[in-house]
Amino acid sequence: MTYPKMIIFDYGHTLCYEPGWNSARGNAELMKYITKNPNNYTPEDIKKGAELVFDQHIESIRKNGYDVTGQVGNRVLYEYLGIEFSLSPLDRETVFWDGASAGEIMPDTDKMLDYLYKKDIRTAVISNLLWSSEALKIRLDRLLPNNHFEFIMSSSDYLFRKPHRMMFDISLNKAGLEASDVWYCGDNPQADVEGSSQVGIYPVWYDNIMECDYRDKSKETVPTCEYLHIHEWSEMIEVLEGLT
């Protein structure tokens, strides 16, 4: 373990989480901006269409290790329904996402990022996410206004999902650093820990006790690579202090 020049983070259940997620509420917010709905589709109709486009077709792509941006999914869904909005594709993402869950930061994330900035440790984000990198940046800037992320990568903009090494290789190119100078922190032992380890990045398994409703931990296994196992951000700060 060497002192890092940069630490890259996962988003969901690592930097932030999304309590009270409710897609119906997101759709209700989005419907306020409809300008054309010739078939008078109801929220229930939109839900059924979304289940077809997102839950069935896009999810089958994601299960194979690839991703499609939510903007593409929205285009298919709403052109299929004949619905138009007074919003840009990016605004449609953020209005729905904020409506479904405004999000909150994981405990002490802000304090941890402030510490890294004071120590001149650079930061960035790589996330397996349906929403675009632009939408994710907007959310992170709102929830963590003092962040100094140099770049934010969403899998939906890059085709590949973690643990595919392409995401991590690209991040090293963006950072201009060797893998040995970088740590990666995430909550998923396969996508985050083993995924980053395969390119030589040092992995940090952020195994917080807060319940995560979208993960099936029964399908996860303990990583076989070397890694730092923490449960709170204060633990990582302690380790960094010991390395200085």
Secondary structure as UniProt FT lines:
FT   STRAND          6..9
FT   TURN            13..15
FT   STRAND          16..17
FT   TURN            19..20
FT   HELIX           23..31
FT   TURN            32..33
FT   STRAND          34..36
FT   TURN            38..39
FT   HELIX           43..50
FT   HELIX           51..58
FT   HELIX           59..62
FT   TURN            63..65
FT   HELIX           70..81
FT   STRAND          84..85
FT   HELIX           89..100
FT   STRAND          104..105
FT   TURN            107..108
FT   HELIX           109..118
FT   TURN            119..120
FT   STRAND          122..127
FT   HELIX           133..143
FT   TURN            145..146
FT   STRAND          149..154
FT   HELIX           155..158
FT   TURN            162..163
FT   HELIX           165..175
FT   HELIX           179..181
FT   STRAND          182..186
FT   HELIX           189..194
FT   HELIX           195..197
FT   TURN            198..200
FT   STRAND          202..206
FT   TURN            213..214
FT   HELIX           217..219
FT   STRAND          228..230
FT   HELIX           233..243
//
